[in-house]
Amino acid sequence: MPENGDGEKEKKEKERKELMQKLAVYLGIPWYMVSGLLIGYIAGHFLEKKFPSNNIILVICLLIGFIAGAVQVYETIKKIN
């Protein structure tokens, strides 16, 4: 009888571990977007100071950062499923 209880306990622990791993990945997804935008902003702000262009460079860098974050999110979701 103890074997059945142990097997069920191990199964629940395994399910809990898998759930926590997926949760960690899902909670990390917003950070990909934030970090892409932040890096794009920093790079754009730096380049804008070096080469003034009425914020065109800043907008381009933000778009590149957004796209990079979106690609990372897509790759992460694709890997999960």
MODELLER restraints for C-alpha pairs under 7 A, 6 or more apart:
rsr = mdl.restraints
at = mdl.atoms
rsr.add(forms.Gaussian(group=physical.xy_distance, feature=features.Distance(at['CA:29:A'], at['CA:73:A']), mean=5.91, stdev=0.5))
rsr.add(forms.Gaussian(group=physical.xy_distance, feature=features.Distance(at['CA:32:A'], at['CA:69:A']), mean=5.13, stdev=0.5))
rsr.add(forms.Gaussian(group=physical.xy_distance, feature=features.Distance(at['CA:32:A'], at['CA:72:A']), mean=6.65, stdev=0.5))
rsr.add(forms.Gaussian(group=physical.xy_distance, feature=features.Distance(at['CA:32:A'], at['CA:73:A']), mean=6.63, stdev=0.5))
rsr.add(forms.Gaussian(group=physical.xy_distance, feature=features.Distance(at['CA:33:A'], at['CA:66:A']), mean=6.45, stdev=0.5))
rsr.add(forms.Gaussian(group=physical.xy_distance, feature=features.Distance(at['CA:33:A'], at['CA:69:A']), mean=4.45, stdev=0.5))
rsr.add(forms.Gaussian(group=physical.xy_distance, feature=features.Distance(at['CA:33:A'], at['CA:70:A']), mean=6.45, stdev=0.5))
rsr.add(forms.Gaussian(group=physical.xy_distance, feature=features.Distance(at['CA:36:A'], at['CA:65:A']), mean=4.29, stdev=0.5))
rsr.add(forms.Gaussian(group=physical.xy_distance, feature=features.Distance(at['CA:36:A'], at['CA:66:A']), mean=5.68, stdev=0.5))
rsr.add(forms.Gaussian(group=physical.xy_distance, feature=features.Distance(at['CA:36:A'], at['CA:68:A']), mean=6.10, stdev=0.5))
rsr.add(forms.Gaussian(group=physical.xy_distance, feature=features.Distance(at['CA:36:A'], at['CA:69:A']), mean=4.88, stdev=0.5))
rsr.add(forms.Gaussian(group=physical.xy_distance, feature=features.Distance(at['CA:37:A'], at['CA:62:A']), mean=5.68, stdev=0.5))
rsr.add(forms.Gaussian(group=physical.xy_distance, feature=features.Distance(at['CA:37:A'], at['CA:65:A']), mean=4.77, stdev=0.5))
rsr.add(forms.Gaussian(group=physical.xy_distance, feature=features.Distance(at['CA:37:A'], at['CA:66:A']), mean=5.43, stdev=0.5))
rsr.add(forms.Gaussian(group=physical.xy_distance, feature=features.Distance(at['CA:39:A'], at['CA:65:A']), mean=6.53, stdev=0.5))
rsr.add(forms.Gaussian(group=physical.xy_distance, feature=features.Distance(at['CA:40:A'], at['CA:61:A']), mean=4.70, stdev=0.5))
rsr.add(forms.Gaussian(group=physical.xy_distance, feature=features.Distance(at['CA:40:A'], at['CA:62:A']), mean=4.53, stdev=0.5))
rsr.add(forms.Gaussian(group=physical.xy_distance, feature=features.Distance(at['CA:40:A'], at['CA:64:A']), mean=6.61, stdev=0.5))
rsr.add(forms.Gaussian(group=physical.xy_distance, feature=features.Distance(at['CA:40:A'], at['CA:65:A']), mean=4.56, stdev=0.5))
rsr.add(forms.Gaussian(group=physical.xy_distance, feature=features.Distance(at['CA:41:A'], at['CA:58:A']), mean=6.45, stdev=0.5))
rsr.add(forms.Gaussian(group=physical.xy_distance, feature=features.Distance(at['CA:41:A'], at['CA:61:A']), mean=6.47, stdev=0.5))
rsr.add(forms.Gaussian(group=physical.xy_distance, feature=features.Distance(at['CA:41:A'], at['CA:62:A']), mean=5.54, stdev=0.5))
rsr.add(forms.Gaussian(group=physical.xy_distance, feature=features.Distance(at['CA:43:A'], at['CA:61:A']), mean=6.67, stdev=0.5))
rsr.add(forms.Gaussian(group=physical.xy_distance, feature=features.Distance(at['CA:44:A'], at['CA:57:A']), mean=5.74, stdev=0.5))
rsr.add(forms.Gaussian(group=physical.xy_distance, feature=features.Distance(at['CA:44:A'], at['CA:58:A']), mean=3.97, stdev=0.5))
rsr.add(forms.Gaussian(group=physical.xy_distance, feature=features.Distance(at['CA:44:A'], at['CA:61:A']), mean=5.10, stdev=0.5))
rsr.add(forms.Gaussian(group=physical.xy_distance, feature=features.Distance(at['CA:45:A'], at['CA:58:A']), mean=5.87, stdev=0.5))
rsr.add(forms.Gaussian(group=physical.xy_distance, feature=features.Distance(at['CA:47:A'], at['CA:57:A']), mean=6.93, stdev=0.5))
rsr.add(forms.Gaussian(group=physical.xy_distance, feature=features.Distance(at['CA:48:A'], at['CA:55:A']), mean=6.58, stdev=0.5))
rsr.add(forms.Gaussian(group=physical.xy_distance, feature=features.Distance(at['CA:48:A'], at['CA:57:A']), mean=6.06, stdev=0.5))
rsr.add(forms.Gaussian(group=physical.xy_distance, feature=features.Distance(at['CA:48:A'], at['CA:58:A']), mean=6.36, stdev=0.5))
